[in-house]
Amino acid sequence: DPVYAVAQANLAAAYYFKGQYDLAVEHCDKAIGLGYSVNTEFLKALKEHRK
């Protein structure tokens, strides 16, 4: 469901800006898995927080 993918991407951004990077990565990965095209700059910002 594309709406669910957008919701996951929005959650990723919200968690990122709250400093909850683990949750941001988790929801970003879910959005990508659902076919959402995540902004490349956001992916770069998340890269340093991936384990």
C-alpha positions in Angstrom: 0.0 0.0 0.0 1.7 3.3 -1.1 0.0 5.2 1.7 1.6 2.9 4.2 5.0 3.4 2.6 4.6 7.2 2.9 3.6 6.8 6.5 6.7 4.8 7.2 8.9 7.4 5.5 7.3 10.1 7.6 7.8 8.2 10.8 11.5 7.7 9.8 11.9 11.5 9.4 10.1 12.2 12.7 12.2 9.8 14.6 15.4 11.1 13.0 14.6 14.7 14.1 13.8 13.5 17.6 17.2 11.8 17.7 15.8 8.3 17.8 18.0 7.0 15.0 17.4 3.3 15.5 13.7 3.8 14.9 14.4 6.1 12.0 16.5 3.5 10.3 13.9 0.8 11.0 11.0 2.8 9.5 13.2 4.0 6.6 14.0 0.4 5.7 10.3 -0.5 5.9 9.4 2.4 3.5 12.1 1.3 1.0 10.8 -2.3 1.3 7.3 -1.0 0.4 8.7 0.7 -2.7 9.0 4.2 -1.5 11.8 6.3 -3.0 13.6 7.8 0.0 15.5 11.1 -0.5 19.1 10.4 -1.0 20.2 13.1 1.3 18.2 11.6 4.1 19.7 8.2 3.4 23.2 9.7 3.6 22.3 11.3 7.0 21.0 7.9 8.3 24.0 6.0 7.0 26.2 7.1 10.0 23.5 5.8 12.4 23.2 2.3 10.9 24.7 -0.5 12.9 
